[in-house]
Amino acid sequence: MSGMVKYFWTEAVDDGTRIGLTTEGQDELGSIKFAKLPTVGDTVKQGENLLSVEADKAVSDIPSPVSGRVTAVNPALATDFDALNGQDTAAAWFVDVQED
């Protein structure tokens, strides 16, 4: 898991912890074409698979940095994954998790 830590960032938000993709993650993966995300209400465990991304360079499973319940999924990812490929890392978020 330690090799994947650079792939995501976390920040506190009203409904828990927001998890997003870092510029290092973008560089490492290449352009993201598809992401298999959890849904609101799903339970995630730290260190276990949070989501899978399919990108130019690889298909990668990304482990969750926290344990808890998914409270939000980035609505921008419902139609395409451009938000994950842009320069605005604040927009490149996957999910919010309310920690246990």
GUVEXBA-350268 format. One record per residue (C-alpha): residue in one letter; residue number from 1; x, y, z. Coordinates in pm, whole numbers, plus 50000, padded with zeros to 5 digits. Layout:
N
{"a" NUM {X Y Z}}
...
! end
This chain:
100
{"m" 1 {50000 50000 50000}}
{"s" 2 {50282 50243 50071}}
{"g" 3 {50360 50276 49702}}
{"m" 4 {50007 50397 49635}}
{"v" 5 {49999 50668 49902}}
{"k" 6 {50125 50930 49658}}
{"y" 7 {49825 50856 49438}}
{"f" 8 {49568 51022 49658}}
{"w" 9 {49510 51312 49892}}
{"t" 10 {49266 51343 50179}}
{"e" 11 {49102 51644 50338}}
{"a" 12 {48838 51697 50604}}
{"v" 13 {48495 51794 50470}}
{"d" 14 {48156 51837 50639}}
{"d" 15 {48056 51475 50588}}
{"g" 16 {48390 51311 50663}}
{"t" 17 {48711 51267 50467}}
{"r" 18 {48735 51352 50097}}
{"i" 19 {48967 51130 49893}}
{"g" 20 {49110 51253 49565}}
{"l" 21 {49378 51194 49305}}
{"t" 22 {49711 51374 49330}}
{"t" 23 {49905 51516 49035}}
{"e" 24 {50163 51241 49103}}
{"g" 25 {49886 50987 49065}}
{"q" 26 {49773 51149 48742}}
{"d" 27 {50129 51143 48608}}
{"e" 28 {50184 50782 48712}}
{"l" 29 {49857 50650 48574}}
{"g" 30 {49818 50864 48263}}
{"s" 31 {49478 50976 48139}}
{"i" 32 {49199 50801 48328}}
{"k" 33 {48938 50649 48098}}
{"f" 34 {48721 50471 48354}}
{"a" 35 {48685 50444 48731}}
{"k" 36 {48485 50184 48922}}
{"l" 37 {48373 50373 49229}}
{"p" 38 {48190 50267 49543}}
{"t" 39 {47835 50396 49592}}
{"v" 40 {47688 50606 49871}}
{"g" 41 {47624 50386 50172}}
{"d" 42 {47903 50139 50094}}
{"t" 43 {48136 50051 50379}}
{"v" 44 {48509 50073 50311}}
{"k" 45 {48803 49952 50516}}
{"q" 46 {49145 50111 50540}}
{"g" 47 {49394 49924 50324}}
{"e" 48 {49124 49739 50129}}
{"n" 49 {49026 49825 49772}}
{"l" 50 {48837 50154 49750}}
{"l" 51 {48817 50188 49373}}
{"s" 52 {48966 50075 49047}}
{"v" 53 {49084 50305 48770}}
{"e" 54 {49157 50224 48410}}
{"a" 55 {49410 50461 48259}}
{"d" 56 {49649 50491 47965}}
{"k" 57 {49932 50316 48146}}
{"a" 58 {49764 50068 48378}}
{"v" 59 {49457 49937 48551}}
{"s" 60 {49505 50005 48921}}
{"d" 61 {49322 49921 49240}}
{"i" 62 {49351 50204 49490}}
{"p" 63 {49326 50114 49860}}
{"s" 64 {49123 50324 50099}}
{"p" 65 {49324 50548 50332}}
{"v" 66 {49039 50543 50588}}
{"s" 67 {48764 50313 50716}}
{"g" 68 {48401 50418 50719}}
{"r" 69 {48088 50470 50512}}
{"v" 70 {48079 50642 50173}}
{"t" 71 {47866 50956 50207}}
{"a" 72 {47926 51114 49865}}
{"v" 73 {48060 51028 49521}}
{"n" 74 {48190 51306 49297}}
{"p" 75 {47891 51387 49070}}
{"a" 76 {48127 51506 48796}}
{"l" 77 {48235 51142 48749}}
{"a" 78 {47884 51026 48659}}
{"t" 79 {47924 51118 48292}}
{"d" 80 {48300 51123 48229}}
{"f" 81 {48633 51121 48408}}
{"d" 82 {48775 51451 48284}}
{"a" 83 {48779 51591 48640}}
{"l" 84 {49043 51331 48728}}
{"n" 85 {49265 51434 48440}}
{"g" 86 {49265 51812 48485}}
{"q" 87 {49507 52048 48656}}
{"d" 88 {49263 52127 48939}}
{"t" 89 {49343 51861 49198}}
{"a" 90 {49062 51989 49424}}
{"a" 91 {48816 51883 49151}}
{"a" 92 {48986 51543 49115}}
{"w" 93 {48809 51379 49407}}
{"f" 94 {48648 51036 49417}}
{"v" 95 {48443 50999 49734}}
{"d" 96 {48374 51132 50080}}
{"v" 97 {48394 50880 50365}}
{"q" 98 {48245 50928 50713}}
{"e" 99 {48502 50757 50932}}
{"d" 100 {48397 50495 51188}}
! end
